[in-house]
Amino acid sequence: MKPALLVIDVQKAFFEFDTATTQSLNDAIEYINAAIDLFREKKLPVISVQHINEKDNLVPGEEGFDLPDSLQILPEDVHIHKTYGNAFNKTPLAEELLRRGIDTVILTGFCAENCVLSTCRGAEDVDLTPILLRGSLASGNLEHIKFVENINDVISYGALIKVLE
């Protein structure tokens, strides 16, 4: 297994939705940052995926498009911009992963039932193995996170540490 970590749509604009979403994002960032540290330690790729939506002013250069300061994504990490829920649709993501010999993607981010789930299915469509990192998904509705975790392969942070040894 050669994995990459995908951090999907953890952007400032989404913290403004409502209290439940903000809390869910803050909780998920704790796990995402731990996974980022682990992937960097193992010299494995960390990929930030950011959603673009012009009608919502979610575009590069606007503050809402930016990553929150609490997220440990670095400029030298791979950055992918998408306009569809599925981060593989009309982006260079699949080619980037193939170039690096990646066969598995560990998925984290927002929104569990939308872009994370779409990207999970998209990974399968390009012959990658998608695995969700438990605790690292966010949504305004916690039941949606449970649903998405129940219908997909999930790994705990502790198990991920062991697998990457």
mmCIF file of the C-alpha atoms, coordinates in Angstrom:
data_MODEL
# 
_entry.id   MODEL 
# 
loop_
_atom_site.group_PDB 
_atom_site.id 
_atom_site.type_symbol 
_atom_site.label_atom_id 
_atom_site.label_alt_id 
_atom_site.label_comp_id 
_atom_site.label_asym_id 
_atom_site.label_entity_id 
_atom_site.label_seq_id 
_atom_site.pdbx_PDB_ins_code 
_atom_site.Cartn_x 
_atom_site.Cartn_y 
_atom_site.Cartn_z 
_atom_site.occupancy 
_atom_site.B_iso_or_equiv 
_atom_site.pdbx_formal_charge 
_atom_site.auth_seq_id 
_atom_site.auth_comp_id 
_atom_site.auth_asym_id 
_atom_site.auth_atom_id 
_atom_site.pdbx_PDB_model_num 
ATOM 1   C CA . MET A 1 1   ? 0.000   0.000  0.000   1.00 0.00 ? 1   MET A CA 1 
ATOM 2   C CA . LYS A 1 2   ? 1.279   3.442  -0.944  1.00 0.00 ? 2   LYS A CA 1 
ATOM 3   C CA . PRO A 1 3   ? -1.160  6.044  0.399   1.00 0.00 ? 3   PRO A CA 1 
ATOM 4   C CA . ALA A 1 4   ? -1.729  9.772  0.052   1.00 0.00 ? 4   ALA A CA 1 
ATOM 5   C CA . LEU A 1 5   ? -3.733  11.925 2.465   1.00 0.00 ? 5   LEU A CA 1 
ATOM 6   C CA . LEU A 1 6   ? -6.545  13.981 0.917   1.00 0.00 ? 6   LEU A CA 1 
ATOM 7   C CA . VAL A 1 7   ? -7.807  16.985 2.896   1.00 0.00 ? 7   VAL A CA 1 
ATOM 8   C CA . ILE A 1 8   ? -11.055 17.941 1.194   1.00 0.00 ? 8   ILE A CA 1 
ATOM 9   C CA . ASP A 1 9   ? -12.746 21.370 1.367   1.00 0.00 ? 9   ASP A CA 1 
ATOM 10  C CA . VAL A 1 10  ? -11.579 22.522 4.792   1.00 0.00 ? 10  VAL A CA 1 
ATOM 11  C CA . GLN A 1 11  ? -11.991 26.180 3.843   1.00 0.00 ? 11  GLN A CA 1 
ATOM 12  C CA . LYS A 1 12  ? -12.797 29.301 5.855   1.00 0.00 ? 12  LYS A CA 1 
ATOM 13  C CA . ALA A 1 13  ? -16.191 29.895 4.203   1.00 0.00 ? 13  ALA A CA 1 
ATOM 14  C CA . PHE A 1 14  ? -17.578 26.637 5.565   1.00 0.00 ? 14  PHE A CA 1 
ATOM 15  C CA . PHE A 1 15  ? -16.928 27.673 9.162   1.00 0.00 ? 15  PHE A CA 1 
ATOM 16  C CA . GLU A 1 16  ? -19.600 30.333 8.691   1.00 0.00 ? 16  GLU A CA 1 
ATOM 17  C CA . PHE A 1 17  ? -22.496 27.937 7.974   1.00 0.00 ? 17  PHE A CA 1 
ATOM 18  C CA . ASP A 1 18  ? -23.727 27.311 11.528  1.00 0.00 ? 18  ASP A CA 1 
ATOM 19  C CA . THR A 1 19  ? -22.525 26.332 14.994  1.00 0.00 ? 19  THR A CA 1 
ATOM 20  C CA . ALA A 1 20  ? -22.823 22.581 14.364  1.00 0.00 ? 20  ALA A CA 1 
ATOM 21  C CA . THR A 1 21  ? -20.730 22.768 11.192  1.00 0.00 ? 21  THR A CA 1 
ATOM 22  C CA . THR A 1 22  ? -18.095 24.952 12.855  1.00 0.00 ? 22  THR A CA 1 
ATOM 23  C CA . GLN A 1 23  ? -17.801 22.536 15.791  1.00 0.00 ? 23  GLN A CA 1 
ATOM 24  C CA . SER A 1 24  ? -17.621 19.546 13.462  1.00 0.00 ? 24  SER A CA 1 
ATOM 25  C CA . LEU A 1 25  ? -14.874 21.180 11.381  1.00 0.00 ? 25  LEU A CA 1 
ATOM 26  C CA . ASN A 1 26  ? -12.866 22.113 14.473  1.00 0.00 ? 26  ASN A CA 1 
ATOM 27  C CA . ASP A 1 27  ? -13.159 18.557 15.810  1.00 0.00 ? 27  ASP A CA 1 
ATOM 28  C CA . ALA A 1 28  ? -12.125 17.077 12.443  1.00 0.00 ? 28  ALA A CA 1 
ATOM 29  C CA . ILE A 1 29  ? -9.094  19.379 12.121  1.00 0.00 ? 29  ILE A CA 1 
ATOM 30  C CA . GLU A 1 30  ? -7.571  17.803 15.235  1.00 0.00 ? 30  GLU A CA 1 
ATOM 31  C CA . TYR A 1 31  ? -7.519  14.391 13.494  1.00 0.00 ? 31  TYR A CA 1 
ATOM 32  C CA . ILE A 1 32  ? -6.574  15.868 10.121  1.00 0.00 ? 32  ILE A CA 1 
ATOM 33  C CA . ASN A 1 33  ? -3.556  17.652 11.604  1.00 0.00 ? 33  ASN A CA 1 
ATOM 34  C CA . ALA A 1 34  ? -2.440  14.469 13.363  1.00 0.00 ? 34  ALA A CA 1 
ATOM 35  C CA . ALA A 1 35  ? -2.687  12.609 10.046  1.00 0.00 ? 35  ALA A CA 1 
ATOM 36  C CA . ILE A 1 36  ? -0.780  15.393 8.268   1.00 0.00 ? 36  ILE A CA 1 
ATOM 37  C CA . ASP A 1 37  ? 2.028   15.061 10.817  1.00 0.00 ? 37  ASP A CA 1 
ATOM 38  C CA . LEU A 1 38  ? 2.069   11.283 10.371  1.00 0.00 ? 38  LEU A CA 1 
ATOM 39  C CA . PHE A 1 39  ? 2.153   11.483 6.569   1.00 0.00 ? 39  PHE A CA 1 
ATOM 40  C CA . ARG A 1 40  ? 4.961   14.035 6.650   1.00 0.00 ? 40  ARG A CA 1 
ATOM 41  C CA . GLU A 1 41  ? 6.939   11.857 9.071   1.00 0.00 ? 41  GLU A CA 1 
ATOM 42  C CA . LYS A 1 42  ? 6.562   8.933  6.643   1.00 0.00 ? 42  LYS A CA 1 
ATOM 43  C CA . LYS A 1 43  ? 7.366   11.189 3.651   1.00 0.00 ? 43  LYS A CA 1 
ATOM 44  C CA . LEU A 1 44  ? 3.981   10.472 2.078   1.00 0.00 ? 44  LEU A CA 1 
ATOM 45  C CA . PRO A 1 45  ? 1.992   13.052 0.090   1.00 0.00 ? 45  PRO A CA 1 
ATOM 46  C CA . VAL A 1 46  ? -0.493  15.431 1.682   1.00 0.00 ? 46  VAL A CA 1 
ATOM 47  C CA . ILE A 1 47  ? -2.967  16.869 -0.820  1.00 0.00 ? 47  ILE A CA 1 
ATOM 48  C CA . SER A 1 48  ? -5.232  19.825 -0.125  1.00 0.00 ? 48  SER A CA 1 
ATOM 49  C CA . VAL A 1 49  ? -8.403  19.964 -2.212  1.00 0.00 ? 49  VAL A CA 1 
ATOM 50  C CA . GLN A 1 50  ? -10.304 23.264 -2.320  1.00 0.00 ? 50  GLN A CA 1 
ATOM 51  C CA . HIS A 1 51  ? -13.713 23.846 -3.835  1.00 0.00 ? 51  HIS A CA 1 
ATOM 52  C CA . ILE A 1 52  ? -14.362 26.709 -6.246  1.00 0.00 ? 52  ILE A CA 1 
ATOM 53  C CA . ASN A 1 53  ? -17.875 28.118 -6.683  1.00 0.00 ? 53  ASN A CA 1 
ATOM 54  C CA . GLU A 1 54  ? -18.016 31.518 -8.356  1.00 0.00 ? 54  GLU A CA 1 
ATOM 55  C CA . LYS A 1 55  ? -21.666 32.211 -7.509  1.00 0.00 ? 55  LYS A CA 1 
ATOM 56  C CA . ASP A 1 56  ? -20.864 31.841 -3.800  1.00 0.00 ? 56  ASP A CA 1 
ATOM 57  C CA . ASN A 1 57  ? -17.677 33.918 -4.206  1.00 0.00 ? 57  ASN A CA 1 
ATOM 58  C CA . LEU A 1 58  ? -15.646 30.843 -3.274  1.00 0.00 ? 58  LEU A CA 1 
ATOM 59  C CA . VAL A 1 59  ? -12.689 31.638 -5.522  1.00 0.00 ? 59  VAL A CA 1 
ATOM 60  C CA . PRO A 1 60  ? -8.933  32.019 -5.120  1.00 0.00 ? 60  PRO A CA 1 
ATOM 61  C CA . GLY A 1 61  ? -8.105  35.424 -3.693  1.00 0.00 ? 61  GLY A CA 1 
ATOM 62  C CA . GLU A 1 62  ? -11.261 35.600 -1.564  1.00 0.00 ? 62  GLU A CA 1 
ATOM 63  C CA . GLU A 1 63  ? -10.865 34.936 2.155   1.00 0.00 ? 63  GLU A CA 1 
ATOM 64  C CA . GLY A 1 64  ? -13.566 32.234 2.270   1.00 0.00 ? 64  GLY A CA 1 
ATOM 65  C CA . PHE A 1 65  ? -11.624 30.156 -0.247  1.00 0.00 ? 65  PHE A CA 1 
ATOM 66  C CA . ASP A 1 66  ? -8.554  30.102 2.011   1.00 0.00 ? 66  ASP A CA 1 
ATOM 67  C CA . LEU A 1 67  ? -7.605  27.341 4.422   1.00 0.00 ? 67  LEU A CA 1 
ATOM 68  C CA . PRO A 1 68  ? -8.073  28.074 8.132   1.00 0.00 ? 68  PRO A CA 1 
ATOM 69  C CA . ASP A 1 69  ? -4.938  28.976 10.080  1.00 0.00 ? 69  ASP A CA 1 
ATOM 70  C CA . SER A 1 70  ? -5.492  25.956 12.349  1.00 0.00 ? 70  SER A CA 1 
ATOM 71  C CA . LEU A 1 71  ? -5.031  23.519 9.433   1.00 0.00 ? 71  LEU A CA 1 
ATOM 72  C CA . GLN A 1 72  ? -1.393  22.476 8.965   1.00 0.00 ? 72  GLN A CA 1 
ATOM 73  C CA . ILE A 1 73  ? -1.371  22.452 5.161   1.00 0.00 ? 73  ILE A CA 1 
ATOM 74  C CA . LEU A 1 74  ? 1.846   23.942 3.754   1.00 0.00 ? 74  LEU A CA 1 
ATOM 75  C CA . PRO A 1 75  ? 2.441   25.779 0.469   1.00 0.00 ? 75  PRO A CA 1 
ATOM 76  C CA . GLU A 1 76  ? 4.668   22.920 -0.699  1.00 0.00 ? 76  GLU A CA 1 
ATOM 77  C CA . ASP A 1 77  ? 1.854   20.369 -0.282  1.00 0.00 ? 77  ASP A CA 1 
ATOM 78  C CA . VAL A 1 78  ? -0.057  19.499 -3.445  1.00 0.00 ? 78  VAL A CA 1 
ATOM 79  C CA . HIS A 1 79  ? -3.015  21.846 -3.957  1.00 0.00 ? 79  HIS A CA 1 
ATOM 80  C CA . ILE A 1 80  ? -5.936  20.843 -6.179  1.00 0.00 ? 80  ILE A CA 1 
ATOM 81  C CA . HIS A 1 81  ? -8.850  23.133 -7.051  1.00 0.00 ? 81  HIS A CA 1 
ATOM 82  C CA . LYS A 1 82  ? -12.141 21.524 -8.009  1.00 0.00 ? 82  LYS A CA 1 
ATOM 83  C CA . THR A 1 83  ? -15.527 22.691 -9.259  1.00 0.00 ? 83  THR A CA 1 
ATOM 84  C CA . TYR A 1 84  ? -17.406 19.409 -8.750  1.00 0.00 ? 84  TYR A CA 1 
ATOM 85  C CA . GLY A 1 85  ? -18.066 17.385 -5.622  1.00 0.00 ? 85  GLY A CA 1 
ATOM 86  C CA . ASN A 1 86  ? -15.760 14.621 -6.815  1.00 0.00 ? 86  ASN A CA 1 
ATOM 87  C CA . ALA A 1 87  ? -12.166 15.870 -6.570  1.00 0.00 ? 87  ALA A CA 1 
ATOM 88  C CA . PHE A 1 88  ? -11.199 13.568 -9.461  1.00 0.00 ? 88  PHE A CA 1 
ATOM 89  C CA . ASN A 1 89  ? -13.679 15.126 -11.897 1.00 0.00 ? 89  ASN A CA 1 
ATOM 90  C CA . LYS A 1 90  ? -11.884 17.460 -14.342 1.00 0.00 ? 90  LYS A CA 1 
ATOM 91  C CA . THR A 1 91  ? -8.846  17.977 -12.080 1.00 0.00 ? 91  THR A CA 1 
ATOM 92  C CA . PRO A 1 92  ? -5.243  16.728 -12.275 1.00 0.00 ? 92  PRO A CA 1 
ATOM 93  C CA . LEU A 1 93  ? -5.661  14.706 -9.043  1.00 0.00 ? 93  LEU A CA 1 
ATOM 94  C CA . ALA A 1 94  ? -5.677  11.211 -10.579 1.00 0.00 ? 94  ALA A CA 1 
ATOM 95  C CA . GLU A 1 95  ? -2.643  11.998 -12.737 1.00 0.00 ? 95  GLU A CA 1 
ATOM 96  C CA . GLU A 1 96  ? -0.763  13.424 -9.740  1.00 0.00 ? 96  GLU A CA 1 
ATOM 97  C CA . LEU A 1 97  ? -1.437  10.294 -7.690  1.00 0.00 ? 97  LEU A CA 1 
ATOM 98  C CA . LEU A 1 98  ? -0.516  7.976  -10.560 1.00 0.00 ? 98  LEU A CA 1 
ATOM 99  C CA . ARG A 1 99  ? 2.740   9.879  -11.121 1.00 0.00 ? 99  ARG A CA 1 
ATOM 100 C CA . ARG A 1 100 ? 3.618   9.290  -7.453  1.00 0.00 ? 100 ARG A CA 1 
ATOM 101 C CA . GLY A 1 101 ? 2.687   5.594  -7.539  1.00 0.00 ? 101 GLY A CA 1 
ATOM 102 C CA . ILE A 1 102 ? -0.169  6.066  -5.073  1.00 0.00 ? 102 ILE A CA 1 
ATOM 103 C CA . ASP A 1 103 ? -2.703  3.244  -4.860  1.00 0.00 ? 103 ASP A CA 1 
ATOM 104 C CA . THR A 1 104 ? -4.672  4.259  -1.740  1.00 0.00 ? 104 THR A CA 1 
ATOM 105 C CA . VAL A 1 105 ? -6.194  7.545  -0.602  1.00 0.00 ? 105 VAL A CA 1 
ATOM 106 C CA . ILE A 1 106 ? -6.973  8.350  3.016   1.00 0.00 ? 106 ILE A CA 1 
ATOM 107 C CA . LEU A 1 107 ? -9.913  10.760 2.906   1.00 0.00 ? 107 LEU A CA 1 
ATOM 108 C CA . THR A 1 108 ? -10.606 13.555 5.380   1.00 0.00 ? 108 THR A CA 1 
ATOM 109 C CA . GLY A 1 109 ? -12.572 16.794 5.330   1.00 0.00 ? 109 GLY A CA 1 
ATOM 110 C CA . PHE A 1 110 ? -15.883 18.490 4.638   1.00 0.00 ? 110 PHE A CA 1 
ATOM 111 C CA . CYS A 1 111 ? -18.689 17.727 3.856   1.00 0.00 ? 111 CYS A CA 1 
ATOM 112 C CA . ALA A 1 112 ? -18.894 14.020 4.646   1.00 0.00 ? 112 ALA A CA 1 
ATOM 113 C CA . GLU A 1 113 ? -22.099 13.348 2.732   1.00 0.00 ? 113 GLU A CA 1 
ATOM 114 C CA . ASN A 1 114 ? -21.216 15.515 -0.258  1.00 0.00 ? 114 ASN A CA 1 
ATOM 115 C CA . CYS A 1 115 ? -17.662 16.123 -1.492  1.00 0.00 ? 115 CYS A CA 1 
ATOM 116 C CA . VAL A 1 116 ? -15.969 13.495 0.694   1.00 0.00 ? 116 VAL A CA 1 
ATOM 117 C CA . LEU A 1 117 ? -18.423 10.785 -0.370  1.00 0.00 ? 117 LEU A CA 1 
ATOM 118 C CA . SER A 1 118 ? -18.261 11.881 -4.035  1.00 0.00 ? 118 SER A CA 1 
ATOM 119 C CA . THR A 1 119 ? -14.457 11.804 -3.959  1.00 0.00 ? 119 THR A CA 1 
ATOM 120 C CA . CYS A 1 120 ? -14.532 8.404  -2.266  1.00 0.00 ? 120 CYS A CA 1 
ATOM 121 C CA . ARG A 1 121 ? -16.593 7.018  -5.147  1.00 0.00 ? 121 ARG A CA 1 
ATOM 122 C CA . GLY A 1 122 ? -14.409 8.875  -7.647  1.00 0.00 ? 122 GLY A CA 1 
ATOM 123 C CA . ALA A 1 123 ? -11.306 7.195  -6.220  1.00 0.00 ? 123 ALA A CA 1 
ATOM 124 C CA . GLU A 1 124 ? -12.825 3.806  -6.923  1.00 0.00 ? 124 GLU A CA 1 
ATOM 125 C CA . ASP A 1 125 ? -13.600 4.901  -10.491 1.00 0.00 ? 125 ASP A CA 1 
ATOM 126 C CA . VAL A 1 126 ? -9.879  5.516  -11.106 1.00 0.00 ? 126 VAL A CA 1 
ATOM 127 C CA . ASP A 1 127 ? -8.849  2.216  -9.454  1.00 0.00 ? 127 ASP A CA 1 
ATOM 128 C CA . LEU A 1 128 ? -7.645  3.664  -6.153  1.00 0.00 ? 128 LEU A CA 1 
ATOM 129 C CA . THR A 1 129 ? -8.555  2.262  -2.747  1.00 0.00 ? 129 THR A CA 1 
ATOM 130 C CA . PRO A 1 130 ? -10.378 4.918  -0.689  1.00 0.00 ? 130 PRO A CA 1 
ATOM 131 C CA . ILE A 1 131 ? -10.322 4.736  3.106   1.00 0.00 ? 131 ILE A CA 1 
ATOM 132 C CA . LEU A 1 132 ? -11.937 7.279  5.431   1.00 0.00 ? 132 LEU A CA 1 
ATOM 133 C CA . LEU A 1 133 ? -10.055 8.392  8.538   1.00 0.00 ? 133 LEU A CA 1 
ATOM 134 C CA . ARG A 1 134 ? -12.412 8.077  11.506  1.00 0.00 ? 134 ARG A CA 1 
ATOM 135 C CA . GLY A 1 135 ? -12.849 11.368 13.357  1.00 0.00 ? 135 GLY A CA 1 
ATOM 136 C CA . SER A 1 136 ? -11.602 13.470 10.434  1.00 0.00 ? 136 SER A CA 1 
ATOM 137 C CA . LEU A 1 137 ? -14.896 14.054 8.633   1.00 0.00 ? 137 LEU A CA 1 
ATOM 138 C CA . ALA A 1 138 ? -17.076 17.104 9.149   1.00 0.00 ? 138 ALA A CA 1 
ATOM 139 C CA . SER A 1 139 ? -20.722 17.889 8.485   1.00 0.00 ? 139 SER A CA 1 
ATOM 140 C CA . GLY A 1 140 ? -23.467 20.049 9.892   1.00 0.00 ? 140 GLY A CA 1 
ATOM 141 C CA . ASN A 1 141 ? -25.272 16.811 10.762  1.00 0.00 ? 141 ASN A CA 1 
ATOM 142 C CA . LEU A 1 142 ? -23.385 14.175 12.770  1.00 0.00 ? 142 LEU A CA 1 
ATOM 143 C CA . GLU A 1 143 ? -25.761 11.457 11.526  1.00 0.00 ? 143 GLU A CA 1 
ATOM 144 C CA . HIS A 1 144 ? -24.482 12.080 8.015   1.00 0.00 ? 144 HIS A CA 1 
ATOM 145 C CA . ILE A 1 145 ? -20.908 11.377 9.157   1.00 0.00 ? 145 ILE A CA 1 
ATOM 146 C CA . LYS A 1 146 ? -22.043 8.102  10.740  1.00 0.00 ? 146 LYS A CA 1 
ATOM 147 C CA . PHE A 1 147 ? -23.875 7.143  7.550   1.00 0.00 ? 147 PHE A CA 1 
ATOM 148 C CA . VAL A 1 148 ? -20.860 7.839  5.321   1.00 0.00 ? 148 VAL A CA 1 
ATOM 149 C CA . GLU A 1 149 ? -18.556 5.925  7.671   1.00 0.00 ? 149 GLU A CA 1 
ATOM 150 C CA . ASN A 1 150 ? -20.988 2.981  7.766   1.00 0.00 ? 150 ASN A CA 1 
ATOM 151 C CA . ILE A 1 151 ? -21.045 2.535  3.981   1.00 0.00 ? 151 ILE A CA 1 
ATOM 152 C CA . ASN A 1 152 ? -17.296 2.863  3.378   1.00 0.00 ? 152 ASN A CA 1 
ATOM 153 C CA . ASP A 1 153 ? -14.003 1.468  4.605   1.00 0.00 ? 153 ASP A CA 1 
ATOM 154 C CA . VAL A 1 154 ? -12.808 3.386  7.670   1.00 0.00 ? 154 VAL A CA 1 
ATOM 155 C CA . ILE A 1 155 ? -9.548  3.351  9.622   1.00 0.00 ? 155 ILE A CA 1 
ATOM 156 C CA . SER A 1 156 ? -8.863  4.764  13.067  1.00 0.00 ? 156 SER A CA 1 
ATOM 157 C CA . TYR A 1 157 ? -5.875  7.027  13.633  1.00 0.00 ? 157 TYR A CA 1 
ATOM 158 C CA . GLY A 1 158 ? -4.249  4.370  15.856  1.00 0.00 ? 158 GLY A CA 1 
ATOM 159 C CA . ALA A 1 159 ? -4.622  1.704  13.176  1.00 0.00 ? 159 ALA A CA 1 
ATOM 160 C CA . LEU A 1 160 ? -3.292  4.116  10.550  1.00 0.00 ? 160 LEU A CA 1 
ATOM 161 C CA . ILE A 1 161 ? -0.130  4.583  12.617  1.00 0.00 ? 161 ILE A CA 1 
ATOM 162 C CA . LYS A 1 162 ? 0.374   0.793  12.710  1.00 0.00 ? 162 LYS A CA 1 
ATOM 163 C CA . VAL A 1 163 ? -0.347  0.335  9.005   1.00 0.00 ? 163 VAL A CA 1 
ATOM 164 C CA . LEU A 1 164 ? 2.188   3.015  8.051   1.00 0.00 ? 164 LEU A CA 1 
ATOM 165 C CA . GLU A 1 165 ? 5.007   1.560  10.232  1.00 0.00 ? 165 GLU A CA 1 
# 
